Amino acid sequence: VHQSAFPQGAGAEAGDSQHEVRG
C-alpha cells in the first residue's frame, strides 16, 4: 500500500512500515 505512495523508497521492497518512514 505504502509502495504506491512512495515508489522511490528503497525500503518499500524490504518493508512497507520502514519504507514509509524512509520514503
HUCOR-V635588 format. One record per backbone hydrogen bond with DSSP energy under -1.0 kcal/mol. NH is the residue of the N-H (numbers start at 1). CO is the residue of the C=O. E is the energy in kcal/mol with one decimal. If there is no record, write none. Layout:
nh: <NH & NH>
co: <CO & CO>
e: <E & E>
This chain:
nh: <6 & 9 & 12 & 15 & 19 & 20 & 21 & 22 & 23>
co: <2 & 6 & 9 & 11 & 15 & 16 & 17 & 18 & 19>
e: <-2.8 & -1.4 & -1.4 & -3.9 & -2.8 & -2.0 & -1.2 & -2.4 & -3.3>
